[in-house]
Amino acid sequence: MNFRNRPKALGEKATFRDGEQGKDMFHSDLEMFRFIKEKLYVAAVCDILDSLGYRNQVMHQRLRPLLPDIRSCGFVGRARTLLWMNVDHVGDDPYGLEIDFMDSLLPGDAIVHSTDYRGDNTPWGELMTTVAIQRGAAGCVCDSNVRDCIRIIDLGFPVYAAGIRPLDSKGRGMVREYDVPIESGGVLVRPRELVFADYDGIVVIPREIEDRVLQEAQEKSHKENRMRSDLVDGVTLRAAYQKHNIL
């Protein structure tokens, strides 16, 4: 099954309000996800988070998209987290909670793996991708290695990874817990936070400021469009910056 034909995200009711219309802008996470992908981009969201004092929400640059289409390599969804631990033996149930986690995925979930500091684990491959697609997951952030890359690309499922290595996780790593706060890409990721990824990278939006960030990112995008138009018309960068106060 190709990811582009996956079940649509359902999600919970979103509360972000449109300041101009004065009414609920989104009635579901699905509607909000569509808006983010069509209207926003990660850099604008990062700028707004910086302005609000949240300056450590962007994952490390080692995490790059696996899909080759630079305009369709990203995703947006709500974080489902896995906390990994290193092991050096094969136990009776070597995949343990990893299987339970995968079977619990719901439409719109963004799978986020904790950082593999040792670099000798490969938690993600074709079979995990197949399960994620069937369950309607939005994408995967794997701050470790991935494998079966050509098959994942053929499936069209968005994956961001720190490396590629054809290992098995069995006997190297096990999921200690899931749906708990983790560190991934240098960012503290809490369950159900918004994860937004495009070709530039990955940003995590804390739930307590989610509405404000989306609204202000939309406003910044509009301002940048007007500034771009001025620059194309020959306005100097200094004059355009003084007029719009963005860069």
N, C-alpha and C positions, 0 to 999 in steps of 0.2 A: 504493500500500500504506500503510495507516495504521500509525503507529508502535506503536500498542497491540497490533498483531498481528505485531510484528517477531520474529525469532529470539531465543531466550533466550540470555543470557550464559552462557558455559561457564567460562572463567577457570581459574586455577591453584588448587592446594590452599591453603586458608587455615589458619593455625595458631593463631588466637585460641582461648584455652581459657576455659571457664566455671569460675570459681573455686569455685562451689558443687558442680558435678557432677564436677569433676576429670577431665574428658575433653575431647577436641576438640569444640568447639561447632560449627565449620563444616568441612565437607569440601570446599568449593569456594568460589570467589569469588561465584558465583551465590547460594549460600546466605547468604553474608555480606552481599551487597548487599541481599537481601530483608530480612534482620534489621535493617540500618541504616535502610532506608526505613520499616519498620513500627514500630520500637522507639525510634529516636533522632531527634534534631532538631539542626540545625546549631548553635544557640546553646549547647546542652549540650556539644557537642564542642569549641566554641571555649573554653568555660570550663575544660575539662580541659586543653586545650593551654596556656592561660595559666598554669594551676597547675603545669605541668611546665616552664615557662620558654620555651615556643614561642609568643611573643606577636605574631608577624607572619605568621600563616597564613590570615588572612581577607582575601579579595579586596575591592577598593575598591567602595564603594557605587554607583559609576556602573554597575556590571554588574547589570542587572535582568533578570528572566525575561520572555521573550516570550509564553509561554503565559498566557492569562488566568485559568486555574483555579488559585487560590492554593494549593490542597491537592495539586495534581498537576503543578505547574510544574517541579519539581526532578528530580534524578537522583543516582545514585551510580555511579562507575566508576573505572577505572584510567587515569591520564593518558597520553594520546598527544599529544605536543607538536609545535608548528610554530613555527620561528623565521623571522619575516618580515624582509625588508629593503625599503626604499623604492627605487623606480626611476622614471625619467622618460622611458622609451622603451618601445616594443613590440618585443621580440626575436623570434628565430625560433621559440622555444618559450616563449610568454609565461606558460604555467601550470606548466611544468617539474615540479619535485618535488611540487607541490601534487596533481597527478593521481596520481603514484606513492604518495603518502601515503594518499589516499582509497582507492585500490585495495588498500592493505595493512591496512585496518581489520578488527578482529576483534570478536566479541561481547563486550560489557562495556566497550569502550574509551570513555574520556571525551576528546573532542577539545578541546585547549586551544591557542588562538592567542596568540602573543606580543603585547605592547602596541603599538598603532599610535599613536605619539606625534604624528604629523603629522595624523592623523584624516581622511585623504583616501583610504583604502582600504576596500573592502567585500569581505572574503574569504568571506562565507557567504551562501548563498541557497537557492532551492528545489532546484536540481539537486544541490548538495552534500548537502542534507538527504535527498534521495531515495537517494543512494548510502549515506549513513550508516545509514539505516533498513534498507536491503537487507542491509547487512553486520552489523547487530545492534549498532551503537554505542549507548551509553547516553545521551549528550547532548553538548552543545557549549558551550564558554565562548569567546566571541569579544570580546577587549578591543579592539574596533574597531567597524566598522559592519556591519549586516546588511541584506538586502533581501528582496523577495518574502515579506514578513511574513505576509500573509493566507494564502498558500499553505502556509507553514511551520506556522502555527497550525492550519490544516485538517488537516495531516498529524499533528499532535499530538506533534511531536518537541521535547524540551526544549532550548531555546537561551537562553543569557544573553548579553547584548550591551551595549556601551557606547553605541551609537547606531544610528539607522536612516538610511540614505542610499542612494539607488538608483544607485550607481556599479558599475562592473566593476573587479576587481582588475587586469585586463590593462593594462599600461603604468603602473601605480601602485605595485604591490607584487609581490614574488616570494618564494617560500619558499626560504630560504637553506639550511636544514637541518631535519630533523625527528628526533623521539625524542632530543632533547638538552635539557639544562636551559634554561629560559627564564624571563623575567619576564612575568607576566600579572596584571593587577589589583593590582600592587604586591607580589606574592608570588613567590618563587622556586619554580618548579614543576619537579620532576624526573620523568622518565619512570617510569610504573608506580606513582606515588604515588596514594593514594586521594583522589578529588575528590568532595565531598558538597555538594549544593546543595538548598536549599529556598527558600521565599518570603523568608526573612530575608537570604539571601545565600549565599556560596560559601566553603567551608573546604577547605584542602589538608592532609592528614595525612601526615607523613613516615613512611616505611616502618619506620624503626628503632624507632618507638614506637607503631606501628599497633595492636598487640594491647592494649597497656596503655590507650591512649586509648579504644578501644571498650568495654573492660571498665569503666573508670571512668566513662565517659559513661552507660552503662547503670545503674550504681549511683547516679549523680547524678539520673538520671531517676526512679528509684524514690524517692529522698529527696524530690524536688520534689513527687511525687504525695502523699506523706504530709504534707508541709508545707502543700500546697494544701488538703488535707482539714481540717487544723487551723484554717487561716484561715477556711474556710467555716463551721466550727463556732464562730467568734467569738474564737479565740485571737488575742491581739495580735501584731503583726508582730515586736516585740522578743522576746516570749516564744517565738514559733515559730522565730525565728532562733537564739536561744540553745539551743533544743532540737535543731535539725537542722543548724545551722551552714552553711546555704546561703542564697543569695538570687539 
